[in-house]
């Protein structure tokens, strides 16, 4: 999963901040943590400082692809975290000095900062009519334990939330058409992305559907088991891949930038939407039920009613929720999605997503998929010699 916007936090002594540049937060005098807090904006960064949290905690909010490439149409899966740290450090020098020769000051390297919020995504890039078919199929999908909010569907964004509103949700799942979103952002002066292969690998006639997840700290804690190693990400021929957290608070910037964690996140999101299955036409799906040994005449008849219900053709469920879930699983086990489309859409695979990335990002993934601090620092030393 490519990383987009992030909010990082870490204890920072006040002497390393130029607090005269900061503006006091309003209406927080009665809040035990926010009282005395302040904020400032510098370039692409939004900073907030809470002196009452852990002796003084700084939050840095920025968009990673905008910082690196100047536009968040770009996808960043891997990068040199030492290079990024130097870029952030330099950009914030007018208001913050986030490095010290004295280790006792406790200013951590950026890679060890706690992640309070982050957005991660992957892009489907293909012919515009296929992207529209994917979008229409996603409007009919309901994710487990999330509320489907359809008021933004006509505007090109599909939301699934862990609560009733965006503000109150710790998990935000969204899918949106990227080029219309960029056109709105640029207010009619959008760059010709078809001529910018260093930003996005896009051909004439193609469109981008971005599937994105946003997690706040409670969900990040859950993902990393708060203080425990994630048992494993994936099975491999040599056994289970063991992931070891890099800090005392799993969910650091280095943790979420781990390529293995991104693969794990990708597979989890694809599985949640069942995008690893073929989304086919209603006619073909019915034919499969009529001919597959997995369905009898009776179960095929009920399954067709379930399909009509799940696709919104009728509001009346044909059977109990337990039976609906049973038929959903039967259809998925046959290799197909229970949501249908006007055209057949192929499964989403990691290989297809990787193939749509820019050449430079592919190089970085190959270079840093197993990266660690020592390798990054050695690279910097070689460059300086």
LINJOUR-V770795 format. One record per pair of residues at least 24 apart in sequence whose C-alpha atoms are under 6 Angstrom apart, sorted by the first residue. I is the first residue (numbers start at 0). J is the second residue. If there is no record, write none. Layout:
BEGIN
I;J
I;J
END
This chain:
BEGIN
0;119
0;120
0;121
0;261
0;265
1;74
1;75
1;76
1;119
1;120
1;121
2;75
2;119
3;62
3;63
3;118
3;119
4;61
4;62
4;63
4;117
4;118
5;60
5;61
5;116
5;117
6;59
6;60
6;114
6;115
6;116
7;58
7;59
7;112
7;113
7;114
7;115
8;57
8;58
8;112
8;113
9;56
9;57
9;112
10;55
10;56
11;55
11;56
11;106
15;95
15;96
16;94
16;95
17;94
73;198
73;199
77;363
77;364
78;363
84;109
110;252
110;253
111;251
111;252
112;251
112;252
113;251
114;250
114;251
114;252
115;215
115;216
116;214
116;215
116;216
117;213
117;214
118;212
118;213
119;211
119;212
120;210
120;211
121;209
121;210
122;208
122;209
123;207
123;208
124;206
124;207
125;205
125;206
126;204
126;205
127;205
127;206
169;214
169;215
170;213
170;214
171;212
171;213
172;211
172;212
173;211
174;209
174;210
174;211
175;208
175;209
176;207
176;208
177;207
177;208
199;357
200;357
223;249
232;263
258;368
274;346
274;347
275;346
275;347
276;334
276;335
276;336
276;346
277;335
277;336
277;345
277;346
278;336
278;339
278;343
278;344
279;339
279;340
279;343
280;339
280;340
280;341
280;342
280;343
281;339
302;326
306;337
310;338
END
